[in-house]
Amino acid sequence: MVYTASLMGLLKTVLIILLVYFGLKILSRLFAPLLLRFVAKKAEQKFGEQFGGFKNQANQKQEQQQKAGETVIDKMPNQNKSSNGKVGEYIDYEEVD
């Protein structure tokens, strides 16, 4: 069977293509903000889990154990810092112009 192209078939095809194009364009304007909001929320959750998840859990445990009015030191300074006596002597100098 041999089909021949007709003007009505061509117009229907062009009309369907245009309707699909404009339909997708309108739907993308409606749903793109929702999709972007969803993606941003998921990225924020992953970022929070990756960088702040462990820290937040540790802080929550410490806050539960603290009593009202209690002083808490989060970080203790390193005690094994010692000065080296073989560094040399300090010489004070003046710049000469």
C-alpha positions as protocol buffer text, in pm:
chain_id: "A"
residue {
  index: 1
  type: MET
  ca { x: 0 y: 0 z: 0 }
}
residue {
  index: 2
  type: VAL
  ca { x: 126 y: 341 z: -88 }
}
residue {
  index: 3
  type: TYR
  ca { x: 17 y: 638 z: 119 }
}
residue {
  index: 4
  type: THR
  ca { x: 10 y: 983 z: -23 }
}
residue {
  index: 5
  type: ALA
  ca { x: 73 y: 1296 z: 177 }
}
residue {
  index: 6
  type: SER
  ca { x: -220 y: 1521 z: 215 }
}
residue {
  index: 7
  type: LEU
  ca { x: -244 y: 1879 z: 328 }
}
residue {
  index: 8
  type: MET
  ca { x: -484 y: 1789 z: 611 }
}
residue {
  index: 9
  type: GLY
  ca { x: -246 y: 1525 z: 748 }
}
residue {
  index: 10
  type: LEU
  ca { x: 42 y: 1771 z: 742 }
}
residue {
  index: 11
  type: LEU
  ca { x: -165 y: 2037 z: 922 }
}
residue {
  index: 12
  type: LYS
  ca { x: -276 y: 1785 z: 1188 }
}
residue {
  index: 13
  type: THR
  ca { x: 84 y: 1681 z: 1248 }
}
residue {
  index: 14
  type: VAL
  ca { x: 207 y: 2040 z: 1276 }
}
residue {
  index: 15
  type: LEU
  ca { x: -86 y: 2126 z: 1506 }
}
residue {
  index: 16
  type: ILE
  ca { x: -15 y: 1828 z: 1734 }
}
residue {
  index: 17
  type: ILE
  ca { x: 353 y: 1919 z: 1753 }
}
residue {
  index: 18
  type: LEU
  ca { x: 269 y: 2281 z: 1843 }
}
residue {
  index: 19
  type: LEU
  ca { x: 13 y: 2174 z: 2106 }
}
residue {
  index: 20
  type: VAL
  ca { x: 262 y: 1939 z: 2270 }
}
residue {
  index: 21
  type: TYR
  ca { x: 534 y: 2208 z: 2261 }
}
residue {
  index: 22
  type: PHE
  ca { x: 318 y: 2479 z: 2417 }
}
residue {
  index: 23
  type: GLY
  ca { x: 163 y: 2234 z: 2663 }
}
residue {
  index: 24
  type: LEU
  ca { x: 507 y: 2131 z: 2790 }
}
residue {
  index: 25
  type: LYS
  ca { x: 612 y: 2495 z: 2804 }
}
residue {
  index: 26
  type: ILE
  ca { x: 312 y: 2588 z: 3022 }
}
residue {
  index: 27
  type: LEU
  ca { x: 351 y: 2282 z: 3245 }
}
residue {
  index: 28
  type: SER
  ca { x: 721 y: 2349 z: 3293 }
}
residue {
  index: 29
  type: ARG
  ca { x: 643 y: 2703 z: 3412 }
}
residue {
  index: 30
  type: LEU
  ca { x: 396 y: 2562 z: 3663 }
}
residue {
  index: 31
  type: PHE
  ca { x: 603 y: 2273 z: 3795 }
}
residue {
  index: 32
  type: ALA
  ca { x: 962 y: 2399 z: 3760 }
}
residue {
  index: 33
  type: PRO
  ca { x: 955 y: 2603 z: 4086 }
}
residue {
  index: 34
  type: LEU
  ca { x: 817 y: 2303 z: 4275 }
}
residue {
  index: 35
  type: LEU
  ca { x: 1079 y: 2074 z: 4127 }
}
residue {
  index: 36
  type: LEU
  ca { x: 1363 y: 2318 z: 4203 }
}
residue {
  index: 37
  type: ARG
  ca { x: 1239 y: 2364 z: 4561 }
}
residue {
  index: 38
  type: PHE
  ca { x: 1233 y: 1987 z: 4607 }
}
residue {
  index: 39
  type: VAL
  ca { x: 1585 y: 1946 z: 4465 }
}
residue {
  index: 40
  type: ALA
  ca { x: 1718 y: 2230 z: 4683 }
}
residue {
  index: 41
  type: LYS
  ca { x: 1564 y: 2077 z: 4996 }
}
residue {
  index: 42
  type: LYS
  ca { x: 1718 y: 1737 z: 4920 }
}
residue {
  index: 43
  type: ALA
  ca { x: 2060 y: 1894 z: 4855 }
}
residue {
  index: 44
  type: GLU
  ca { x: 2035 y: 2086 z: 5183 }
}
residue {
  index: 45
  type: GLN
  ca { x: 1953 y: 1766 z: 5372 }
}
residue {
  index: 46
  type: LYS
  ca { x: 2246 y: 1579 z: 5217 }
}
residue {
  index: 47
  type: PHE
  ca { x: 2479 y: 1869 z: 5291 }
}
residue {
  index: 48
  type: GLY
  ca { x: 2357 y: 1882 z: 5650 }
}
residue {
  index: 49
  type: GLU
  ca { x: 2404 y: 1509 z: 5697 }
}
residue {
  index: 50
  type: GLN
  ca { x: 2749 y: 1514 z: 5543 }
}
residue {
  index: 51
  type: PHE
  ca { x: 2894 y: 1813 z: 5727 }
}
residue {
  index: 52
  type: GLY
  ca { x: 2678 y: 1880 z: 6029 }
}
residue {
  index: 53
  type: GLY
  ca { x: 2509 y: 1554 z: 6120 }
}
residue {
  index: 54
  type: PHE
  ca { x: 2773 y: 1420 z: 6356 }
}
residue {
  index: 55
  type: LYS
  ca { x: 2833 y: 1757 z: 6516 }
}
residue {
  index: 56
  type: ASN
  ca { x: 2462 y: 1815 z: 6577 }
}
residue {
  index: 57
  type: GLN
  ca { x: 2421 y: 1475 z: 6745 }
}
residue {
  index: 58
  type: ALA
  ca { x: 2719 y: 1542 z: 6973 }
}
residue {
  index: 59
  type: ASN
  ca { x: 2585 y: 1888 z: 7066 }
}
residue {
  index: 60
  type: GLN
  ca { x: 2241 y: 1746 z: 7145 }
}
residue {
  index: 61
  type: LYS
  ca { x: 2392 y: 1486 z: 7380 }
}
residue {
  index: 62
  type: GLN
  ca { x: 2600 y: 1752 z: 7558 }
}
residue {
  index: 63
  type: GLU
  ca { x: 2299 y: 1984 z: 7595 }
}
residue {
  index: 64
  type: GLN
  ca { x: 2096 y: 1706 z: 7753 }
}
residue {
  index: 65
  type: GLN
  ca { x: 2372 y: 1634 z: 8006 }
}
residue {
  index: 66
  type: GLN
  ca { x: 2428 y: 1999 z: 8107 }
}
residue {
  index: 67
  type: LYS
  ca { x: 2265 y: 2141 z: 8415 }
}
residue {
  index: 68
  type: ALA
  ca { x: 2125 y: 2493 z: 8436 }
}
residue {
  index: 69
  type: GLY
  ca { x: 2395 y: 2750 z: 8522 }
}
residue {
  index: 70
  type: GLU
  ca { x: 2680 y: 2507 z: 8465 }
}
residue {
  index: 71
  type: THR
  ca { x: 2994 y: 2632 z: 8293 }
}
residue {
  index: 72
  type: VAL
  ca { x: 3103 y: 2413 z: 8003 }
}
residue {
  index: 73
  type: ILE
  ca { x: 3434 y: 2422 z: 7818 }
}
residue {
  index: 74
  type: ASP
  ca { x: 3393 y: 2285 z: 7468 }
}
residue {
  index: 75
  type: LYS
  ca { x: 3760 y: 2262 z: 7375 }
}
residue {
  index: 76
  type: MET
  ca { x: 4051 y: 2205 z: 7608 }
}
residue {
  index: 77
  type: PRO
  ca { x: 4383 y: 2359 z: 7503 }
}
residue {
  index: 78
  type: ASN
  ca { x: 4670 y: 2128 z: 7413 }
}
residue {
  index: 79
  type: GLN
  ca { x: 4887 y: 2071 z: 7723 }
}
residue {
  index: 80
  type: ASN
  ca { x: 5192 y: 1925 z: 7549 }
}
residue {
  index: 81
  type: LYS
  ca { x: 5318 y: 2253 z: 7407 }
}
residue {
  index: 82
  type: SER
  ca { x: 5673 y: 2311 z: 7518 }
}
residue {
  index: 83
  type: SER
  ca { x: 5921 y: 2573 z: 7415 }
}
residue {
  index: 84
  type: ASN
  ca { x: 6249 y: 2466 z: 7267 }
}
residue {
  index: 85
  type: GLY
  ca { x: 6548 y: 2603 z: 7462 }
}
residue {
  index: 86
  type: LYS
  ca { x: 6781 y: 2564 z: 7163 }
}
residue {
  index: 87
  type: VAL
  ca { x: 6607 y: 2827 z: 6953 }
}
residue {
  index: 88
  type: GLY
  ca { x: 6868 y: 3096 z: 7010 }
}
residue {
  index: 89
  type: GLU
  ca { x: 6872 y: 3437 z: 7167 }
}
residue {
  index: 90
  type: TYR
  ca { x: 6653 y: 3730 z: 7071 }
}
residue {
  index: 91
  type: ILE
  ca { x: 6832 y: 4028 z: 6924 }
}
residue {
  index: 92
  type: ASP
  ca { x: 6658 y: 4365 z: 6922 }
}
residue {
  index: 93
  type: TYR
  ca { x: 6740 y: 4579 z: 6622 }
}
residue {
  index: 94
  type: GLU
  ca { x: 6663 y: 4919 z: 6475 }
}
residue {
  index: 95
  type: GLU
  ca { x: 6629 y: 5002 z: 6111 }
}
residue {
  index: 96
  type: VAL
  ca { x: 6874 y: 5258 z: 5981 }
}
residue {
  index: 97
  type: ASP
  ca { x: 6747 y: 5488 z: 5710 }
}
